[in-house]
Amino acid sequence: MSDQTMDLAGLVRTLVEPIVEYPGDLQVSQTESDAGILVEIALNEEDTGKVIGRQGRVIKAIRTLARAAAVRADRHVDVEIAE
C-alpha cells in the first residue's frame, strides 16, 4: 500500500506541470502521518493563480483526483499550495 501513497506526489506533479509557465520552479513534496498524507506544491509566484484557477476550480479538481487516488490506499490526503 505504501507504493500507492508514494504515487500521490507524482500524480499531483503530473497534473500541475502542464499548467505552469515555469516548470523548473515546481516542487511537490509529500509528508505522511497518522492523520493522513499532506502533498505540498511549491511553485513560482506567477504560476500560483493558474494552479488555483477561477474561483479555485483547478485546485479543487487536483484535490478531488488526489483524494480519489488515496481512497485506494484507504488514506486521507490534503493538497496545499506552499506560500
Rosetta blueprint (number, residue, H / E / L):
1 M L
2 S H
3 D H
4 Q H
5 T H
6 M H
7 D H
8 L H
9 A H
10 G H
11 L H
12 V H
13 R H
14 T H
15 L H
16 V H
17 E L
18 P L
19 I L
20 V L
21 E L
22 Y L
23 P H
24 G H
25 D H
26 L L
27 Q E
28 V E
29 S E
30 Q E
31 T E
32 E E
33 S L
34 D L
35 A L
36 G L
37 I E
38 L E
39 V E
40 E E
41 I E
42 A E
43 L L
44 N L
45 E H
46 E H
47 D H
48 T H
49 G H
50 K H
51 V H
52 I H
53 G L
54 R H
55 Q H
56 G H
57 R H
58 V H
59 I H
60 K H
61 A H
62 I H
63 R H
64 T H
65 L H
66 A H
67 R H
68 A H
69 A H
70 A H
71 V H
72 R L
73 A L
74 D L
75 R L
76 H L
77 V E
78 D E
79 V E
80 E E
81 I E
82 A L
83 E L
